[in-house]
Amino acid sequence: MTRALVTGASGFIGGHLVQHLYEHGHDITCLVRPTSDRCRLEPYQPRFAIGDVTDVESIEAAVSDVDVVYHLAGTTKCLRTEEFEHINIEGVRNVAQACAKCSTPPVLILVSSLAAAGPMLGDRLRVESDPPMPVSNYGRSKLAGEYAAMRYIDQIPITIIRPPIVLGEADRDGLTMFDSIARWNLHLVAGMSDELFSVIHGDDLAEALILAARRGHRMKDASSSDGIYFATADETPTYAELGRMIGEAIGRDHVHVVHNPKPAVWCIAAISEFASRLRGRPHILGVDKAREATAGSWACDDSALRRDTGFAPAFSLQQRLAQTAHWYTRQGWLKPVEQPLLVH
């Protein structure tokens, strides 16, 4: 039985991973804050280690006597760049350092982001060996987190996973797209061109992480991409096509796709960020996200992961979107789409 520690377990992706680890029969410990909501985790009967990735002592206690550490803890949005650095860089350094202190260091599966690599270069899907070119503060912090972990590749076995857009049950950020289409039958696209986007569902990402821990390559050289993987669905839709697929998942016959000129995207993002600062609570649609939204296509090739681990999504992207929409509706997060009455 594999003993696994999950940081960031109470988050959206963490919930999916803990469920899949439980189904695989793993022994699970979740690193959570005292205030973390554990309701999605408790059915899987994990042990709870109270702590935080910025608290070195709590991490050192949590990583002792485990075989694999799945490091998911991180932040995707914040009001100050320093918060990205504190969690996405220092947090990774703390976890890697704690693993290195173990008499038998565990495998470290570091969940990074496609944002660390950057958008597509020309018309070719991004591959792991492409030079990273992040365009946002978030992406730069995730790449710096990777570099922080790489300092320990001669002491601990490390594999890095860079997922693209992750959708699925319990995802509050992804709900925004579904809600816009459900309420107003409207899907907003940044820019006037049709850019490609890679997407993965939380369940498929969870399986990719478990397979990477079991069969993936470990990093041996910081200058090599061996041991770094993308993970994505089979389909690579444009953002407009993704909106139409979501519309089909929630029962919309026709989704109105509206392309916004890039200056309008920046204006909306600036207003949203100003409102976030007034509230003291960051929103996913901010200036940093506008940097990514206007940078071109965000699509990647996960052939290396499939070759090395046998990974393949369990269902099509359309099926996964329908699964997500059903969960949102059942939980009351999404209002059911009213079908028009037929008059005979």
N, C-alpha and C positions, 0 to 999 in steps of 0.2 A: 504494500500500500504506500503510495507516494504521499509524503507530508508536504502540503503546500501552504504558503503564506500569500495572502492577497492584500496589497495596499490599495487604498481607494476602493475598498470592497463595497461601500455603501453607495457608490456612484452608479450611474446608468450601466456602463460596461461591466463594472464589478459585479452587479447583480446577475448578469448573464453568465459571467465566468464562474461564479460560485455555484450556480445551478448546474453547470456542465461538469465542474469538478466533482460535485456530489453524485451526479449520474454515472461518472466514471469510477466511483468508489474511492476517491481520494480523501485523505484526512486533511481537513481545512481549518486554517486559522485566518481570521480577518482582522487586520489592523484598522481600528475605527476610533474616532474621537468620542469623548463622553457624550456629546450632543448628537451624534450621528443617528439617523433613522435606520433601524435594523430590521424593520418589518419584512422587507423583501428577502432578507438573509436567513431569518430564524427558521423557516421551514426546512432548511438544508443542514441544520444542526451543527454549524461551525463553532469553534472556540473563538471568543472575542478577546483580542489583545488591545487594551486601551492605550492609545498613543497617537503619534503624528510623525510624518516623515521629516519634520523640522526639529523633532525631539530625539536627539541621538540615543539617549538611554533607552527610550521605549522601543526604538528600532532594534537596537542590539539585543534586547530581551526577546523581541518577537522573532528574529531570524535564527535564533539558536535552535538546533535540532529540527530543521526543516530541510527538505530535499530541493525544493524549487521555490523561488520568490517571484511572484508575478507583480511587477511594479506598475500599477495603474494610476496611482495618486498623482494628480497634476491639476492645473487650472487652464481653462481654455479662454477665459475672459477675466479682465481685471481693470481697475481704474488707474493703476499705476504700473509702469514697467517693472518696478522693483518687486512687485508681487510675483510676476512671471519668474524673475530670477530666484526669488526666495524659495518657491515651490518647485518649479520645473528644472532648476539647475542644482541648487543646494540640496533639495530633497533627494534627487538622484544620487548626488555625491554621498549623502549620509547613508543611503541604503546600500550602495556599493561598498562603502568603507566598512559598514557593519558586516556585510557578507564576507569581506576579505579577512575579518578578524576571527571568523569561525574556524575551528580546527579542521573541519571538512566543509569547505565553502559550498553553499547551495548554487544550483543553476539560477542565474538571474535573467528573467525574461522582461526586458524593458519595453514598455509600450510607448512609442514615440508618435510620430505623425507624418503624413505625407507633406504637411506644411514645413517640416524640417528639410525636406528635399527640394521643395519648390514646385512651380507649375511645369507643364510640359515644355520641352525644348523643341520648338517647331511642331511638326506633325507627328512625331514619334512618341509613343507612350513612354513615360519615364521608367527607367530601370535602375536597380540599386547602384550600379557602377557610375551613373551620371554624377557629375560634381554637384553637391548640394548648393542651391541658390534660394534660400528662404526670402520671402518678400515682406513678412510681417514680424512684429515683435514676438508674437506667439511662436511662429516658426523658428525664429532665431533662438528663442529660449529652449525649444525642444531639441534643436541641433546642439546647442551648448550642453544640454543635459546628456545627450549621446556622448559627447566628447568627455564629459565628466566621468561617465561610466567606463569609457575606453581606457582611462588611466589605470584601470584595475584588470585589464584583460590577461595579464600574466599571473594574476592571483585568483581570479574567479572565472568560471565559464559563463559567458554572456552572449545572449542572442537579442537582437533588436528587431521589433516589429513596427512598421510604419503604416498604420491604417489610413485610408482616405476618409471621406464622410461616413460616419457610422450612424445608422438609423435603427430604430427598434423600440420595443416596449420600454416605458419609463423614461424615454428621452424627452426632456423638457424643451431643449433647443430645436430638435427636429419637429416637435409638435407645431411650431410656428408655421411651417409649410403646409402641413395637413389642415390646420385650422383656417388658414387663409382660403384654401380651396373649398373647404366645407362650408364656411360662412358666406363667402362672396364669389365663389367659383373663379378665383383670381390667383394667378401664379406670376410673381414678379421675377424677371431675369435681369441680371446686371449686364449692361452693355447691349449693343445691337447685333452682335454676332452670336452664333450657336457654338458655345464652347463645350468640350467633353468633360465629364466628371465620373470618377470612379466612386463607387458606393459599396458598403458592406453592412450586413445586418449584424446586430450584437451577438446573436447565437452563432453565426458563422465565424465571427471574429474570435469568440470564445474557443471554438474548436481549433481554429488556426493557432491560437496561443498554446493550447495543450499539446498539439502536434509539434509545434516548434520546441517545446520543452522536452518532448520525448525523442524526436528525430532530427531536429534542426541542427545546422552547423553552429559552432561557437566561434566567436571572433578570435583570431590569432594575431592579427596585425591591424593597427588603426588606419593604415593606408589602404586596406583592402575592404571591399564590400561583402566579402564572404562572412556570413553570420548576420547580415542585415536583410530583412525581407519586407516586401509589400504584401498586402492581403486584400483581395477585392472580390466582388461578385463577378459572375461570368460576363454580364452586360456592362457596356460603357455608354450610358445615354448622354445626350446633351442635357443641360439644365432644364430646357423647355420640355424635352421628352420625359424627364423625371417628374415634372409637374403633371403631365398628362397621365403618367403611370399612377401617381398618387390619386389623381382624380378617379381613375378606374377603380382603384382599391377602395375608395369611400363611396362609390356609386354615382359619380358625376359623369354624365354622358359627354360633355364637352367643356374643357377647361379653357378659360380666356388667358392666354399667355401674353404678358405685357413686357416688352423690352424697354428698360430704362437706360437712357444715355448715361455714360459714366459720370458726368458732372452731377446729374441728379442723384446717382448712387452716393456720391461723396456728400452731397447736401443732406440727404436722409440720414446717413451715418453720423454726420456731425450733430444734427438735431438730436438723434437718439443718444449719442454719447453725452451731450449737454444735459439731457433729462436724467441720464444715469448718474451723473455726478451730483445733480441736485438731490436725487433719491439716496445717493450713497450706495447704490447697488448696480454692478455692471450688467449690461445686456449684451447678448450675442451679436447684435447688429450695432457695431461701433466702428470707429475709424480704422482700427486694426483689421477688422474683418473686411472692410471695404478695400484695403490693400490687397487682400487675397481675391476678393470677388471681381476685381477689375484687372487681374494679372494674367488672364487667359485660361487655358484648359488645365484642369487638375485631374489627370488620368494616369494610371500606372499599370505596369505589367507584373503580375505575380507568378510568372512561370517558375522562378527559382524556388519559391515556397512549395508550389505544387510538385516540382521535381524532387525536392529533398525530403518532403514530409508526406506526400500523397494527399495534401489538402484539396478539397473541392467543396463548394457550397452545397448544403443539403437540399436547397430549394431555389427556384428562380427568383430574381429580384422582384418580379411582380407578385409572386406568392408571399415573399417576405413583407412587402409593403401592405398587402391585404391583411396579413397576420398582425402587423403593427397597428393598422387602422382599427381592426376589430378590438384590440386591447385598449386603445385610446377610448373608443366608444363605450366599451364595457365598464371602464373605470370612470366614465363621466368626464374625461378630459376633452372629448370631442363630441360635439352635438351631431346626432345622426342626420344624414342628408335626407330631406323630405322629397319624396318622389312626386312628380306632378300627377294630379288626378286625371284619369282617362274619362272623357265624356263620350257616351255612346248616343 
